[in-house]
């Protein structure tokens, strides 16, 4: 539990950039949608994903290669560092996946699709992340790495849900405009 606690400090730091992109994306998108410039709003989502991926890949490499050093900033206990690093190894792909998901969430929030954002968030959390974390925790050789994988797995599901919704929304908008 101490290792997980230390890992959470690093996770919170790693999520700062995607979270900031999501919040600014919602504002920028809503301003452009309000001004009738949906194309620019859509392009901002892809730009946000690109910027997020650059930072996400850098943070992934740092967490993957030096997660033990990062954990050592918060404790000197070798067992806590080892457990923190074990969790971070499973969590690391989340730094990349979140760059995509959070920009999409910001785009949908700015497009007044907040109900969708809530539904997809609940689906990925309740149907994927929590059950997977529980299943991984009750395995005979349970590890924090496998439990940590529940985060990027649920985010990947969220990305697929959002891509599907985005394509459906584009098709719906094209049909109503025709």
PyMOL commands that set and color helices and strands:
alter all, ss='L'
color gray80, all
select helices_A, chain A and resi 2-14+16-34+38-72+78-91+94-110+114-137+144-177
alter helices_A, ss='H'
color red, helices_A
deselect
rebuild
show_as cartoon
